[in-house]
């Protein structure tokens, strides 16, 4: 085989390896992106759950505020919102959790 033929074959082999390497890199990058997206989704879900978690101490405080408001003739939901600096949905969740734990009566029931 002539030197020029060997050189041509060597260049063709390097080009083939380069194409294989580029293909490998593209596939590896695509796989990594999928893993990153899945991890970000897991993190997002965990943060969402943490934001909406009901803290036991907060539930007990909400129940106490609720009971005091009822005794004072105030609106209990608004009292819990104000005193704990909570949004209406979060205050409602705390009150629901307190009811579920039996710390305050169900609506319409006497304490």
LUMVO-853490 format. One record per atom (N, C-alpha, C): residue in three letters; x, y, z. Coordinates in steps of 0.2 Angstrom, whole numbers, plus 2048, in hexadecimal, padded with zeros to 3 digits. Each point is the difference from the previous one (the first is absolute). Last residue first. Example, Ala and Ser with C-alpha at 12.3 -4.5 7.8 and 13.67 -1.06 7.14 Angstrom:
# LUMVO-853490
SER8407F5823;SER804806801;SER7FC805803;ALA8027E4800;ALA7FC806800;ALA804806800;
//
This chain:
# LUMVO-853490
UNK6AC876965;UNK8077FE803;UNK7FE7FC807;UNK7EF8017EB;UNK802804806;UNK8067FD802;UNK7F88007E6;UNK8007FC806;UNK802805806;UNK8008077E9;UNK7F97FF802;UNK7FF7FC807;UNK8167FD7F2;UNK7FC8057FF;UNK7F97FE802;UNK8137F380C;UNK7FE8017F9;UNK7FB806800;UNK811800814;UNK7FB7FC7FD;UNK7FF8027F9;UNK8187FF80B;UNK7FA805800;UNK7FB7FC7FD;UNK8137F4804;UNK802806805;UNK7FA805800;UNK8037EA7F3;UNK7FB801806;UNK802806805;UNK80A7F87EA;UNK8037FE806;UNK7FC800806;UNK7F88087EB;UNK8027F97FF;UNK8037FD806;UNK7FC817800;UNK7FA7FD801;UNK8017F87FF;UNK81280E7FD;UNK7FE801807;UNK7FA7FC801;UNK8078027EA;UNK8057FC803;UNK7FE800808;UNK7F580F7F3;UNK7FD7FA7FE;UNK8057FA803;UNK806817803;UNK7FA7FE803;UNK7FD7F97FF;UNK8138077F4;UNK802800807;UNK7FA7FE804;UNK7FD8057EA;UNK8037FA800;UNK8027FE808;UNK7F78167FA;UNK7FB7FB800;UNK8037F8800;UNK80F8127FF;UNK7FC801807;UNK7FB7FA800;UNK80B8037EC;UNK8047FD805;UNK7FD800806;UNK7F580B7EE;UNK8007F97FF;UNK8047FC806;UNK7FF818801;UNK7F97FD801;UNK8017F87FF;UNK81780C806;UNK7FB8017FB;UNK7F97FC802;UNK811809814;UNK7FF7FB7FA;UNK7FB8027FB;UNK80A808817;UNK8028037FA;UNK8007FB7FA;UNK7F87FE818;UNK8067FC7FE;UNK8028027F9;UNK7EF80C80B;UNK8047FF805;UNK8067FB7FE;UNK7EE8067F0;UNK804806803;UNK8057FE805;UNK7F27EF7F7;UNK8048037FB;UNK804806802;UNK7F17F580F;UNK8067FC7FF;UNK8058037FA;UNK7EC80B805;UNK804801806;UNK8067FB7FF;UNK7EF7FF7F0;UNK8038077FF;UNK805800806;UNK7F37EE801;UNK8047FF7FA;UNK804807800;UNK7EF7FF810;UNK8067FC802;UNK8057FF7FA;UNK7EF815808;UNK8007FB7FA;UNK8077FB801;UNK7F580B816;UNK8038027FA;UNK8007FB7FB;UNK7F8800818;UNK7FB8027FB;UNK8048037F9;UNK8097F6815;UNK800807800;UNK7FB8037FB;UNK8047E8802;UNK7FE803807;UNK7FF807800;UNK8097F67EC;UNK7F97FE801;UNK7FD803807;UNK8178037FB;UNK7FC8047FC;UNK7F97FF801;UNK80F7F280B;UNK800807803;UNK7FC8047FC;UNK8047EB7F7;UNK7FC7FF806;UNK7FF807803;UNK80F7FF7EE;UNK7F97FF7FE;UNK7FB800806;UNK817801804;UNK7FE8067FD;UNK7F88007FE;UNK80B7EC807;UNK7FF804806;UNK7FE8077FD;UNK8057F17F0;UNK7FA7FD803;UNK7FF805806;UNK8138047F3;UNK7FA8027FC;UNK7F97FD804;UNK8157FA809;UNK7FF807801;UNK7FA8027FC;UNK8067EA7FD;UNK7FE801807;UNK7FF808802;UNK8087F97EB;UNK7F97FE800;UNK7FE801807;UNK8168057FC;UNK7FC8057FD;UNK7F97FE800;UNK8107F1808;UNK800806804;UNK7FB8057FD;UNK8047ED7F2;UNK7FC7FF806;UNK800806805;UNK8038027E6;UNK804800805;UNK7FC7FE807;UNK7FC7FC7E5;UNK7FD802806;UNK8047FF805;UNK8068037E5;UNK8007FC806;UNK7FC803806;UNK8058097E9;UNK7F97FE802;UNK8007FC806;UNK8158067F6;UNK7FC807801;UNK7F97FE802;UNK80E7EE7FB;UNK802803806;UNK7FC807801;UNK7FC7F47ED;UNK7FD7FC805;UNK802804807;UNK8098087EC;UNK7F9801800;UNK7FD7FD806;UNK8167FC7FC;UNK7FF806802;UNK7F9802801;UNK8067EB7F6;UNK801800807;UNK7FF807803;UNK7FD7FE7E9;UNK7FB7FD804;UNK801800807;UNK8118087F2;UNK7FA804800;UNK7FA7FD804;UNK8147F37FD;UNK801806804;UNK7FA804801;UNK7FF7EF7F0;UNK8007FD807;UNK801806805;UNK8028067E9;UNK7F97FF802;UNK7FF7FD807;UNK8168037F8;UNK7FD806801;UNK7F97FF802;UNK80B7ED7F9;UNK802802807;UNK7FD807801;UNK7FC7F87EB;UNK7FD7FC805;UNK802802807;UNK80B80A7EE;UNK7F9802800;UNK7FC7FC805;UNK8167FA7FD;UNK800807803;UNK7F9802800;UNK8047EC7F4;UNK8017FF807;UNK800807804;UNK7FE8017E9;UNK7FA7FD803;UNK8017FF807;UNK8128087F5;UNK7FB805800;UNK7FA7FD803;UNK8127F27FC;UNK801804805;UNK7FB805801;UNK7FF7F37ED;UNK7FF7FC806;UNK801804806;UNK80680A7EC;UNK7F97FF800;UNK7FE7FC807;UNK8178027FB;UNK7FD806802;UNK7F8800801;UNK80C7ED7F8;UNK801801807;UNK7FD807802;UNK7FF7FB7E9;UNK7FB7FC804;UNK801800807;UNK80E80D7F2;UNK7F9802800;UNK7FC7FC804;UNK8167F97FE;UNK7FF806804;UNK7F9803800;UNK8067EE7F2;UNK8007FE807;UNK7FF806805;UNK8038047E9;UNK7F97FD801;UNK8007FE807;UNK8148097F9;UNK7FB805801;UNK7F97FD801;UNK8127F17FD;UNK800804807;UNK7FB805800;UNK8017F47EC;UNK7FE7FB805;UNK800804807;UNK80980B7EE;UNK7F98007FF;UNK7FD7FB806;UNK8178017FF;UNK7FE807802;UNK7F88007FF;UNK80C7ED7F8;UNK800800807;UNK7FD807803;UNK8027FE7E9;UNK7FB7FB802;UNK800800808;UNK81180C7F6;UNK7F98047FE;UNK7FB7FB803;UNK8157F7801;UNK800806805;UNK7F98037FF;UNK8057F07F0;UNK7FF7FD806;UNK7FF805806;UNK8068077EA;UNK7F97FD800;UNK7FE7FD807;UNK8168077FC;UNK7FC806801;UNK7F97FE800;UNK8107EF7FD;UNK800803806;UNK7FC806801;UNK8017F77EB;UNK7FC7FB804;UNK801803808;UNK80C80B7EF;UNK7F98017FF;UNK7FC7FC805;UNK8177FE800;UNK7FE806803;UNK7F98017FF;UNK8097ED7F6;UNK8007FF807;UNK7FE807804;UNK8038007E9;UNK7FA7FC801;UNK7FF800808;UNK81380A7F8;UNK7FA8057FF;UNK7FA7FC801;UNK8147F4801;UNK800805805;UNK7FA804800;UNK7FE7E87F4;UNK8058067FF;UNK7FF804807;UNK7FE7E57FE;UNK7FC806800;UNK804806800;
//
